[in-house]
Each structure stands twice: as C-alpha cells, then as structure tokens.
Amino acid sequence: MLASTPFRISTAPRFHDAHMGAALLVYLTARPEYPTHAGLSEDGILHVHLQTLRTGERLNHMLLRYLARHLRVPVEDMEIGAGEESAGKIVCFYHITPAELERRLRQWLQGAHTPLVW
C-alpha cells in the first residue's frame, strides 16, 4: 500500500499523443461468470471485462473488436502496442487524435450509463 505518492490522481483517461494517432492504457480481464462491461479508473486506465473463456491472441482480438465497436474506430486502425501477454495493455489507435478518442470514450461510457470511475 502506498502511503503517499508524488503523482496527481486524475479521472482523465490516459492518452498519449502519437505522430499518427493515440494510445490508451487498458486493463483487461475475462471470465464467463460476469457480464461484459467497461469503466475508467481514477488513474485514467480503461478497465474492460469481457464475458468469455478466450485467452491469448483470441482474447486480444475480441478486445480490439469490442473497442472498435464502442469507439467507432475501424479495427484495422488499432493494434495492441504492448502487453499482448498480460492484462495491462497499450492499445494504439491510428488516424484519430487523442482529443477525439477521449470524446468518443466519454460519450460511450456516459451513454451506456457506465460509471466513469471504476
């Protein structure tokens, strides 16, 4: 447990400006007992839970399709930049600005009546 931290805690999504797009930090879990849902944690990481038994590459593809559908981004313009083998991932988006991606993310989470804070 951290007693204090020099970092500011924010509820803003953690986007990183790239030359041709944006990157988003995502924490992915998957279990068939719980329904699919998503929310934004206080540290700005998008937490996604998928209701599935899939693992590995198949789970990563399922995550990209889920994000593509809800963020209205072509799946061809997305890739997992880091964390393919772990729950913590960096998802890269091409041909979209960080500001536009954040707008779509907030619209999705608010429209789905999903709490913005996980």
ZAMIDO-521532 format. One record per residue: x, y, z of N, C-alpha, C, CB in turn. Coordinates in steps of 0.2 Angstrom, whole numbers, padded with zeros to 4 digits. Glycine has a CB too. Layout:
! ZAMIDO-521532
@n.u=X n.v=Y n.w=Z ca.u=X ca.v=Y ca.w=Z c.u=X c.v=Y c.w=Z cb.u=X cb.v=Y cb.w=Z .
...
END
This chain:
! ZAMIDO-521532
@n.u=0004 n.v=-0006 n.w=0000 ca.u=0000 ca.v=0000 ca.w=0000 c.u=0004 c.v=0006 c.w=0000 cb.u=-0005 cb.v=0000 cb.w=0006 .
@n.u=0003 n.v=0011 n.w=-0004 ca.u=0007 ca.v=0017 ca.w=-0004 c.u=0004 c.v=0022 c.w=0000 cb.u=0007 cb.v=0020 cb.w=-0012 .
@n.u=0008 n.v=0025 n.w=0005 ca.u=0006 ca.v=0030 ca.w=0010 c.u=0005 c.v=0036 c.w=0006 cb.u=0011 cb.v=0030 cb.w=0015 .
@n.u=0009 n.v=0038 n.w=0002 ca.u=0008 ca.v=0045 ca.w=-0002 c.u=0012 c.v=0044 c.w=-0008 cb.u=0011 cb.v=0051 cb.w=0002 .
@n.u=0010 n.v=0048 n.w=-0013 ca.u=0013 ca.v=0047 ca.w=-0020 c.u=0014 c.v=0054 c.w=-0022 cb.u=0008 cb.v=0044 cb.w=-0025 .
@n.u=0019 n.v=0055 n.w=-0026 ca.u=0021 ca.v=0062 ca.w=-0029 c.u=0016 c.v=0063 c.w=-0035 cb.u=0028 cb.v=0063 cb.w=-0031 .
@n.u=0013 n.v=0058 n.w=-0037 ca.u=0009 ca.v=0059 ca.w=-0043 c.u=0002 c.v=0062 c.w=-0042 cb.u=0008 cb.v=0053 cb.w=-0047 .
@n.u=-0001 n.v=0066 n.w=-0046 ca.u=-0008 ca.v=0068 ca.w=-0046 c.u=-0012 c.v=0063 c.w=-0048 cb.u=-0009 cb.v=0075 cb.w=-0050 .
@n.u=-0018 n.v=0061 n.w=-0045 ca.u=-0023 ca.v=0057 ca.w=-0047 c.u=-0028 c.v=0060 c.w=-0051 cb.u=-0026 cb.v=0053 cb.w=-0041 .
@n.u=-0030 n.v=0058 n.w=-0056 ca.u=-0034 ca.v=0061 ca.w=-0061 c.u=-0039 c.v=0056 c.w=-0064 cb.u=-0031 cb.v=0064 cb.w=-0067 .
@n.u=-0045 n.v=0058 n.w=-0065 ca.u=-0050 ca.v=0054 ca.w=-0068 c.u=-0050 c.v=0055 c.w=-0076 cb.u=-0057 cb.v=0055 cb.w=-0065 .
@n.u=-0045 n.v=0058 n.w=-0078 ca.u=-0045 ca.v=0059 ca.w=-0086 c.u=-0042 c.v=0053 c.w=-0089 cb.u=-0041 cb.v=0065 cb.w=-0087 .
@n.u=-0044 n.v=0051 n.w=-0094 ca.u=-0041 ca.v=0045 ca.w=-0097 c.u=-0034 c.v=0046 c.w=-0099 cb.u=-0045 cb.v=0043 cb.w=-0104 .
@n.u=-0030 n.v=0041 n.w=-0099 ca.u=-0023 ca.v=0042 ca.w=-0100 c.u=-0021 c.v=0041 c.w=-0107 cb.u=-0019 cb.v=0037 cb.w=-0096 .
@n.u=-0021 n.v=0046 n.w=-0111 ca.u=-0020 ca.v=0046 ca.w=-0118 c.u=-0013 c.v=0048 c.w=-0119 cb.u=-0025 cb.v=0050 cb.w=-0123 .
@n.u=-0010 n.v=0046 n.w=-0125 ca.u=-0003 ca.v=0048 ca.w=-0126 c.u=-0003 c.v=0050 c.w=-0134 cb.u=0002 cb.v=0042 cb.w=-0125 .
@n.u=-0001 n.v=0056 n.w=-0135 ca.u=-0001 ca.v=0059 ca.w=-0142 c.u=0005 c.v=0055 c.w=-0146 cb.u=0001 cb.v=0066 cb.w=-0142 .
@n.u=0003 n.v=0052 n.w=-0152 ca.u=0007 ca.v=0049 ca.w=-0156 c.u=0007 c.v=0053 c.w=-0163 cb.u=0005 cb.v=0042 cb.w=-0157 .
@n.u=0012 n.v=0052 n.w=-0167 ca.u=0013 ca.v=0055 ca.w=-0173 c.u=0006 c.v=0054 c.w=-0178 cb.u=0019 cb.v=0053 cb.w=-0177 .
@n.u=0004 n.v=0049 n.w=-0178 ca.u=-0002 ca.v=0047 ca.w=-0182 c.u=-0008 c.v=0045 c.w=-0178 cb.u=0000 cb.v=0042 cb.w=-0187 .
@n.u=-0009 n.v=0046 n.w=-0172 ca.u=-0014 ca.v=0043 ca.w=-0168 c.u=-0014 c.v=0044 c.w=-0161 cb.u=-0016 cb.v=0036 cb.w=-0170 .
@n.u=-0016 n.v=0039 n.w=-0157 ca.u=-0016 ca.v=0040 ca.w=-0150 c.u=-0015 c.v=0033 c.w=-0147 cb.u=-0023 cb.v=0043 cb.w=-0147 .
@n.u=-0013 n.v=0033 n.w=-0140 ca.u=-0013 ca.v=0026 ca.w=-0137 c.u=-0017 c.v=0027 c.w=-0130 cb.u=-0005 cb.v=0024 cb.w=-0136 .
@n.u=-0020 n.v=0021 n.w=-0128 ca.u=-0024 ca.v=0021 ca.w=-0122 c.u=-0022 c.v=0015 c.w=-0118 cb.u=-0031 cb.v=0021 cb.w=-0124 .
@n.u=-0021 n.v=0017 n.w=-0111 ca.u=-0019 ca.v=0011 ca.w=-0107 c.u=-0026 c.v=0007 c.w=-0105 cb.u=-0016 cb.v=0014 cb.w=-0100 .
@n.u=-0025 n.v=0001 n.w=-0106 ca.u=-0031 ca.v=-0003 ca.w=-0105 c.u=-0029 c.v=-0009 c.w=-0100 cb.u=-0034 cb.v=-0006 cb.w=-0111 .
@n.u=-0034 n.v=-0011 n.w=-0095 ca.u=-0033 ca.v=-0016 ca.w=-0091 c.u=-0038 c.v=-0021 c.w=-0093 cb.u=-0033 cb.v=-0015 cb.w=-0083 .
@n.u=-0037 n.v=-0027 n.w=-0095 ca.u=-0042 ca.v=-0032 ca.w=-0097 c.u=-0042 c.v=-0038 c.w=-0093 cb.u=-0040 cb.v=-0034 cb.w=-0104 .
@n.u=-0048 n.v=-0040 n.w=-0091 ca.u=-0050 ca.v=-0046 ca.w=-0088 c.u=-0055 c.v=-0050 c.w=-0092 cb.u=-0052 cb.v=-0045 cb.w=-0080 .
@n.u=-0056 n.v=-0056 n.w=-0091 ca.u=-0061 ca.v=-0060 ca.w=-0094 c.u=-0062 c.v=-0066 c.w=-0090 cb.u=-0058 cb.v=-0063 cb.w=-0101 .
@n.u=-0069 n.v=-0067 n.w=-0089 ca.u=-0072 ca.v=-0073 ca.w=-0085 c.u=-0079 c.v=-0074 c.w=-0088 cb.u=-0071 cb.v=-0072 cb.w=-0077 .
@n.u=-0081 n.v=-0080 n.w=-0089 ca.u=-0088 ca.v=-0081 ca.w=-0091 c.u=-0093 c.v=-0079 c.w=-0086 cb.u=-0088 cb.v=-0088 cb.w=-0094 .
@n.u=-0092 n.v=-0079 n.w=-0080 ca.u=-0097 ca.v=-0078 ca.w=-0075 c.u=-0100 c.v=-0071 c.w=-0074 cb.u=-0094 cb.v=-0080 cb.w=-0068 .
@n.u=-0096 n.v=-0066 n.w=-0077 ca.u=-0098 ca.v=-0059 ca.w=-0076 c.u=-0099 c.v=-0056 c.w=-0083 cb.u=-0092 cb.v=-0055 cb.w=-0072 .
@n.u=-0104 n.v=-0051 n.w=-0083 ca.u=-0106 ca.v=-0048 ca.w=-0089 c.u=-0100 c.v=-0044 c.w=-0092 cb.u=-0112 cb.v=-0044 cb.w=-0089 .
@n.u=-0100 n.v=-0043 n.w=-0098 ca.u=-0095 ca.v=-0038 ca.w=-0102 c.u=-0097 c.v=-0031 c.w=-0099 cb.u=-0095 cb.v=-0038 cb.w=-0109 .
@n.u=-0092 n.v=-0027 n.w=-0097 ca.u=-0093 ca.v=-0020 ca.w=-0095 c.u=-0086 c.v=-0017 c.w=-0095 cb.u=-0096 cb.v=-0020 cb.w=-0088 .
@n.u=-0086 n.v=-0010 n.w=-0095 ca.u=-0080 ca.v=-0006 ca.w=-0095 c.u=-0081 c.v=0000 c.w=-0091 cb.u=-0078 cb.v=-0004 cb.w=-0102 .
@n.u=-0076 n.v=0003 n.w=-0088 ca.u=-0076 ca.v=0009 ca.w=-0084 c.u=-0069 c.v=0012 c.w=-0084 cb.u=-0079 cb.v=0007 cb.w=-0077 .
@n.u=-0069 n.v=0018 n.w=-0082 ca.u=-0062 ca.v=0022 ca.w=-0081 c.u=-0060 c.v=0022 c.w=-0074 cb.u=-0063 cb.v=0029 cb.w=-0084 .
@n.u=-0054 n.v=0020 n.w=-0072 ca.u=-0052 ca.v=0020 ca.w=-0065 c.u=-0050 c.v=0027 c.w=-0064 cb.u=-0046 cb.v=0015 cb.w=-0064 .
@n.u=-0049 n.v=0029 n.w=-0057 ca.u=-0046 ca.v=0035 ca.w=-0055 c.u=-0040 c.v=0037 c.w=-0058 cb.u=-0046 cb.v=0036 cb.w=-0048 .
@n.u=-0035 n.v=0032 n.w=-0060 ca.u=-0029 ca.v=0034 ca.w=-0063 c.u=-0029 c.v=0034 c.w=-0070 cb.u=-0024 cb.v=0029 cb.w=-0061 .
@n.u=-0035 n.v=0034 n.w=-0073 ca.u=-0036 ca.v=0035 ca.w=-0081 c.u=-0035 c.v=0029 c.w=-0085 cb.u=-0031 cb.v=0040 cb.w=-0083 .
@n.u=-0035 n.v=0023 n.w=-0082 ca.u=-0034 ca.v=0017 ca.w=-0086 c.u=-0041 c.v=0015 c.w=-0087 cb.u=-0030 cb.v=0012 cb.w=-0082 .
@n.u=-0042 n.v=0013 n.w=-0094 ca.u=-0049 ca.v=0010 ca.w=-0095 c.u=-0049 c.v=0002 c.w=-0093 cb.u=-0050 cb.v=0010 cb.w=-0103 .
@n.u=-0053 n.v=0000 n.w=-0089 ca.u=-0054 ca.v=-0007 ca.w=-0087 c.u=-0059 c.v=-0010 c.w=-0091 cb.u=-0055 cb.v=-0007 cb.w=-0079 .
@n.u=-0058 n.v=-0015 n.w=-0094 ca.u=-0063 ca.v=-0019 ca.w=-0098 c.u=-0063 c.v=-0026 c.w=-0096 cb.u=-0061 cb.v=-0019 cb.w=-0106 .
@n.u=-0069 n.v=-0028 n.w=-0095 ca.u=-0070 ca.v=-0035 ca.w=-0093 c.u=-0075 c.v=-0038 c.w=-0098 cb.u=-0074 cb.v=-0036 cb.w=-0086 .
@n.u=-0072 n.v=-0044 n.w=-0101 ca.u=-0076 ca.v=-0047 ca.w=-0107 c.u=-0078 c.v=-0054 c.w=-0104 cb.u=-0071 cb.v=-0048 cb.w=-0113 .
@n.u=-0085 n.v=-0055 n.w=-0106 ca.u=-0088 ca.v=-0062 ca.w=-0103 c.u=-0086 c.v=-0067 c.w=-0108 cb.u=-0095 cb.v=-0061 cb.w=-0103 .
@n.u=-0080 n.v=-0071 n.w=-0107 ca.u=-0078 ca.v=-0076 ca.w=-0112 c.u=-0073 c.v=-0080 c.w=-0108 cb.u=-0075 cb.v=-0072 cb.w=-0118 .
@n.u=-0072 n.v=-0086 n.w=-0111 ca.u=-0067 ca.v=-0091 ca.w=-0109 c.u=-0060 c.v=-0090 c.w=-0114 cb.u=-0069 cb.v=-0098 cb.w=-0110 .
@n.u=-0061 n.v=-0086 n.w=-0119 ca.u=-0055 ca.v=-0085 ca.w=-0123 c.u=-0049 c.v=-0082 c.w=-0120 cb.u=-0057 cb.v=-0080 cb.w=-0129 .
@n.u=-0043 n.v=-0084 n.w=-0122 ca.u=-0037 ca.v=-0082 ca.w=-0119 c.u=-0032 c.v=-0080 c.w=-0125 cb.u=-0034 cb.v=-0087 cb.w=-0115 .
@n.u=-0026 n.v=-0077 n.w=-0123 ca.u=-0021 ca.v=-0076 ca.w=-0128 c.u=-0023 c.v=-0071 c.w=-0134 cb.u=-0018 cb.v=-0082 cb.w=-0131 .
@n.u=-0021 n.v=-0073 n.w=-0140 ca.u=-0022 ca.v=-0069 ca.w=-0146 c.u=-0030 c.v=-0068 c.w=-0147 cb.u=-0019 cb.v=-0072 cb.w=-0152 .
@n.u=-0033 n.v=-0074 n.w=-0146 ca.u=-0041 ca.v=-0073 ca.w=-0147 c.u=-0044 c.v=-0068 c.w=-0143 cb.u=-0044 cb.v=-0080 cb.w=-0146 .
@n.u=-0042 n.v=-0068 n.w=-0136 ca.u=-0044 ca.v=-0063 ca.w=-0132 c.u=-0042 c.v=-0056 c.w=-0134 cb.u=-0042 cb.v=-0064 cb.w=-0124 .
@n.u=-0036 n.v=-0055 n.w=-0136 ca.u=-0034 ca.v=-0048 ca.w=-0138 c.u=-0038 c.v=-0046 c.w=-0144 cb.u=-0027 cb.v=-0049 cb.w=-0140 .
@n.u=-0040 n.v=-0051 n.w=-0149 ca.u=-0044 ca.v=-0049 ca.w=-0155 c.u=-0051 c.v=-0047 c.w=-0153 cb.u=-0044 cb.v=-0055 cb.w=-0160 .
@n.u=-0053 n.v=-0051 n.w=-0148 ca.u=-0060 ca.v=-0049 ca.w=-0145 c.u=-0060 c.v=-0042 c.w=-0142 cb.u=-0062 cb.v=-0054 cb.w=-0140 .
@n.u=-0055 n.v=-0040 n.w=-0138 ca.u=-0054 ca.v=-0034 ca.w=-0135 c.u=-0054 c.v=-0028 c.w=-0141 cb.u=-0048 cb.v=-0033 cb.w=-0131 .
@n.u=-0050 n.v=-0029 n.w=-0146 ca.u=-0050 ca.v=-0024 ca.w=-0151 c.u=-0057 c.v=-0023 c.w=-0155 cb.u=-0045 cb.v=-0026 cb.w=-0157 .
@n.u=-0060 n.v=-0029 n.w=-0156 ca.u=-0067 ca.v=-0028 ca.w=-0159 c.u=-0072 c.v=-0025 c.w=-0154 cb.u=-0070 cb.v=-0035 cb.w=-0161 .
@n.u=-0071 n.v=-0026 n.w=-0148 ca.u=-0076 ca.v=-0023 ca.w=-0143 c.u=-0074 c.v=-0015 c.w=-0143 cb.u=-0075 cb.v=-0026 cb.w=-0136 .
@n.u=-0068 n.v=-0013 n.w=-0143 ca.u=-0066 ca.v=-0006 ca.w=-0143 c.u=-0068 c.v=-0003 c.w=-0149 cb.u=-0059 cb.v=-0005 cb.w=-0141 .
@n.u=-0067 n.v=-0006 n.w=-0155 ca.u=-0069 ca.v=-0003 ca.w=-0161 c.u=-0076 c.v=-0002 c.w=-0162 cb.u=-0067 cb.v=-0008 cb.w=-0167 .
@n.u=-0080 n.v=-0007 n.w=-0159 ca.u=-0087 ca.v=-0006 ca.w=-0160 c.u=-0090 c.v=0000 c.w=-0156 cb.u=-0091 cb.v=-0012 cb.w=-0158 .
@n.u=-0087 n.v=0001 n.w=-0150 ca.u=-0090 ca.v=0006 ca.w=-0145 c.u=-0086 c.v=0013 c.w=-0146 cb.u=-0088 cb.v=0004 cb.w=-0138 .
@n.u=-0080 n.v=0013 n.w=-0149 ca.u=-0077 ca.v=0019 ca.w=-0150 c.u=-0078 c.v=0022 c.w=-0157 cb.u=-0069 cb.v=0019 cb.w=-0148 .
@n.u=-0081 n.v=0017 n.w=-0161 ca.u=-0082 ca.v=0019 ca.w=-0168 c.u=-0075 c.v=0020 c.w=-0172 cb.u=-0087 cb.v=0025 cb.w=-0169 .
@n.u=-0071 n.v=0016 n.w=-0171 ca.u=-0064 ca.v=0016 ca.w=-0174 c.u=-0063 c.v=0009 c.w=-0178 cb.u=-0058 cb.v=0017 cb.w=-0169 .
@n.u=-0061 n.v=0010 n.w=-0185 ca.u=-0060 ca.v=0003 ca.w=-0188 c.u=-0055 c.v=-0001 c.w=-0185 cb.u=-0058 cb.v=0005 cb.w=-0196 .
@n.u=-0057 n.v=-0007 n.w=-0184 ca.u=-0052 ca.v=-0012 ca.w=-0181 c.u=-0045 c.v=-0012 c.w=-0184 cb.u=-0055 cb.v=-0019 cb.w=-0180 .
@n.u=-0045 n.v=-0011 n.w=-0191 ca.u=-0039 ca.v=-0010 ca.w=-0195 c.u=-0035 c.v=-0005 c.w=-0192 cb.u=-0040 cb.v=-0010 cb.w=-0202 .
@n.u=-0037 n.v=0000 n.w=-0189 ca.u=-0034 ca.v=0006 ca.w=-0187 c.u=-0032 c.v=0006 c.w=-0179 cb.u=-0038 cb.v=0013 cb.w=-0188 .
@n.u=-0032 n.v=-0001 n.w=-0177 ca.u=-0030 ca.v=-0002 ca.w=-0170 c.u=-0025 c.v=-0008 c.w=-0169 cb.u=-0036 cb.v=-0003 cb.w=-0166 .
@n.u=-0021 n.v=-0008 n.w=-0164 ca.u=-0017 ca.v=-0013 ca.w=-0163 c.u=-0015 c.v=-0013 c.w=-0155 cb.u=-0011 cb.v=-0013 cb.w=-0167 .
@n.u=-0013 n.v=-0019 n.w=-0153 ca.u=-0010 ca.v=-0019 ca.w=-0146 c.u=-0003 c.v=-0018 c.w=-0146 cb.u=-0012 cb.v=-0026 cb.w=-0142 .
@n.u=-0001 n.v=-0012 n.w=-0144 ca.u=0006 ca.v=-0010 ca.w=-0145 c.u=0011 c.v=-0013 c.w=-0139 cb.u=0007 cb.v=-0002 cb.w=-0144 .
@n.u=0008 n.v=-0015 n.w=-0134 ca.u=0012 ca.v=-0018 ca.w=-0128 c.u=0007 c.v=-0022 c.w=-0124 cb.u=0016 cb.v=-0013 cb.w=-0124 .
@n.u=0009 n.v=-0027 n.w=-0121 ca.u=0005 ca.v=-0031 ca.w=-0116 c.u=0001 c.v=-0036 c.w=-0119 cb.u=0001 cb.v=-0026 cb.w=-0112 .
@n.u=0003 n.v=-0039 n.w=-0125 ca.u=-0001 ca.v=-0044 ca.w=-0128 c.u=-0002 c.v=-0050 c.w=-0123 cb.u=0003 cb.v=-0046 cb.w=-0134 .
@n.u=0003 n.v=-0051 n.w=-0119 ca.u=0003 ca.v=-0057 ca.w=-0115 c.u=0000 c.v=-0056 c.w=-0108 cb.u=0010 cb.v=-0061 cb.w=-0114 .
@n.u=-0001 n.v=-0049 n.w=-0106 ca.u=-0003 ca.v=-0048 ca.w=-0099 c.u=-0010 c.v=-0044 c.w=-0099 cb.u=0002 cb.v=-0043 cb.w=-0096 .
@n.u=-0012 n.v=-0043 n.w=-0093 ca.u=-0019 ca.v=-0039 ca.w=-0093 c.u=-0018 c.v=-0032 c.w=-0094 cb.u=-0021 cb.v=-0040 cb.w=-0085 .
@n.u=-0012 n.v=-0029 n.w=-0092 ca.u=-0011 ca.v=-0022 ca.w=-0094 c.u=-0009 c.v=-0021 c.w=-0101 cb.u=-0006 cb.v=-0019 cb.w=-0089 .
@n.u=-0012 n.v=-0017 n.w=-0105 ca.u=-0010 ca.v=-0016 ca.w=-0112 c.u=-0010 c.v=-0009 c.w=-0114 cb.u=-0016 cb.v=-0020 cb.w=-0116 .
@n.u=-0006 n.v=-0008 n.w=-0119 ca.u=-0007 ca.v=-0001 ca.w=-0123 c.u=-0010 c.v=-0003 c.w=-0129 cb.u=0000 cb.v=0002 cb.w=-0123 .
@n.u=-0016 n.v=0000 n.w=-0130 ca.u=-0019 ca.v=0000 ca.w=-0137 c.u=-0018 c.v=0006 c.w=-0141 cb.u=-0027 cb.v=-0001 cb.w=-0136 .
@n.u=-0015 n.v=0005 n.w=-0147 ca.u=-0013 ca.v=0010 ca.w=-0151 c.u=-0019 c.v=0011 c.w=-0156 cb.u=-0007 cb.v=0009 cb.w=-0155 .
@n.u=-0021 n.v=0018 n.w=-0157 ca.u=-0026 ca.v=0020 ca.w=-0162 c.u=-0023 c.v=0024 c.w=-0167 cb.u=-0032 cb.v=0023 cb.w=-0159 .
@n.u=-0024 n.v=0023 n.w=-0174 ca.u=-0021 ca.v=0027 ca.w=-0179 c.u=-0027 c.v=0031 c.w=-0183 cb.u=-0018 cb.v=0022 cb.w=-0184 .
@n.u=-0025 n.v=0036 n.w=-0185 ca.u=-0029 ca.v=0041 ca.w=-0189 c.u=-0035 c.v=0044 c.w=-0185 cb.u=-0032 cb.v=0037 cb.w=-0195 .
@n.u=-0033 n.v=0045 n.w=-0178 ca.u=-0038 ca.v=0048 ca.w=-0174 c.u=-0034 c.v=0052 c.w=-0169 cb.u=-0042 cb.v=0043 cb.w=-0170 .
@n.u=-0036 n.v=0058 n.w=-0167 ca.u=-0032 ca.v=0062 ca.w=-0162 c.u=-0034 c.v=0060 c.w=-0155 cb.u=-0033 cb.v=0070 cb.w=-0163 .
@n.u=-0029 n.v=0061 n.w=-0150 ca.u=-0031 ca.v=0059 ca.w=-0143 c.u=-0037 c.v=0063 c.w=-0141 cb.u=-0025 cb.v=0061 cb.w=-0138 .
@n.u=-0038 n.v=0069 n.w=-0143 ca.u=-0044 ca.v=0073 ca.w=-0141 c.u=-0051 c.v=0069 c.w=-0143 cb.u=-0044 cb.v=0080 cb.w=-0143 .
@n.u=-0051 n.v=0067 n.w=-0150 ca.u=-0057 ca.v=0064 ca.w=-0152 c.u=-0058 c.v=0057 c.w=-0149 cb.u=-0056 cb.v=0063 cb.w=-0160 .
@n.u=-0052 n.v=0054 n.w=-0148 ca.u=-0053 ca.v=0047 ca.w=-0145 c.u=-0056 c.v=0048 c.w=-0138 cb.u=-0046 cb.v=0043 cb.w=-0144 .
@n.u=-0054 n.v=0053 n.w=-0134 ca.u=-0056 ca.v=0054 ca.w=-0127 c.u=-0064 c.v=0056 c.w=-0128 cb.u=-0052 cb.v=0060 cb.w=-0124 .
@n.u=-0066 n.v=0060 n.w=-0133 ca.u=-0073 ca.v=0062 ca.w=-0133 c.u=-0077 c.v=0056 c.w=-0135 cb.u=-0074 cb.v=0067 cb.w=-0139 .
@n.u=-0075 n.v=0052 n.w=-0139 ca.u=-0079 ca.v=0046 ca.w=-0140 c.u=-0079 c.v=0041 c.w=-0134 cb.u=-0076 cb.v=0042 cb.w=-0146 .
@n.u=-0073 n.v=0040 n.w=-0131 ca.u=-0073 ca.v=0036 ca.w=-0125 c.u=-0078 c.v=0039 c.w=-0120 cb.u=-0066 cb.v=0036 cb.w=-0122 .
@n.u=-0078 n.v=0045 n.w=-0118 ca.u=-0083 ca.v=0048 ca.w=-0113 c.u=-0090 c.v=0047 c.w=-0116 cb.u=-0081 cb.v=0055 cb.w=-0112 .
@n.u=-0091 n.v=0048 n.w=-0122 ca.u=-0098 ca.v=0048 ca.w=-0125 c.u=-0100 c.v=0040 c.w=-0124 cb.u=-0098 cb.v=0050 cb.w=-0132 .
@n.u=-0096 n.v=0036 n.w=-0125 ca.u=-0098 ca.v=0029 ca.w=-0125 c.u=-0100 c.v=0027 c.w=-0117 cb.u=-0092 cb.v=0024 cb.w=-0127 .
@n.u=-0095 n.v=0029 n.w=-0113 ca.u=-0096 ca.v=0027 ca.w=-0106 c.u=-0102 c.v=0030 c.w=-0103 cb.u=-0090 cb.v=0028 cb.w=-0102 .
@n.u=-0103 n.v=0037 n.w=-0104 ca.u=-0109 ca.v=0040 ca.w=-0102 c.u=-0115 c.v=0038 c.w=-0105 cb.u=-0108 cb.v=0048 cb.w=-0103 .
@n.u=-0115 n.v=0036 n.w=-0111 ca.u=-0121 ca.v=0034 ca.w=-0115 c.u=-0123 c.v=0027 c.w=-0112 cb.u=-0120 cb.v=0034 cb.w=-0122 .
@n.u=-0119 n.v=0023 n.w=-0110 ca.u=-0120 ca.v=0016 ca.w=-0108 c.u=-0122 c.v=0016 c.w=-0101 cb.u=-0114 cb.v=0012 cb.w=-0109 .
@n.u=-0122 n.v=0022 n.w=-0098 ca.u=-0124 ca.v=0023 ca.w=-0090 c.u=-0118 c.v=0019 c.w=-0086 cb.u=-0131 cb.v=0020 cb.w=-0089 .
@n.u=-0112 n.v=0019 n.w=-0089 ca.u=-0107 ca.v=0015 ca.w=-0085 c.u=-0103 c.v=0021 c.w=-0081 cb.u=-0102 cb.v=0012 cb.w=-0090 .
@n.u=-0102 n.v=0019 n.w=-0075 ca.u=-0098 ca.v=0024 ca.w=-0071 c.u=-0092 c.v=0026 c.w=-0074 cb.u=-0097 cb.v=0022 cb.w=-0064 .
@n.u=-0090 n.v=0033 n.w=-0074 ca.u=-0084 ca.v=0035 ca.w=-0077 c.u=-0078 c.v=0033 c.w=-0072 cb.u=-0084 cb.v=0042 cb.w=-0078 .
@n.u=-0079 n.v=0032 n.w=-0066 ca.u=-0074 ca.v=0030 ca.w=-0062 c.u=-0075 c.v=0023 c.w=-0060 cb.u=-0074 cb.v=0034 cb.w=-0055 .
@n.u=-0070 n.v=0019 n.w=-0061 ca.u=-0071 ca.v=0011 ca.w=-0059 c.u=-0071 c.v=0010 c.w=-0052 cb.u=-0065 cb.v=0008 cb.w=-0063 .
END
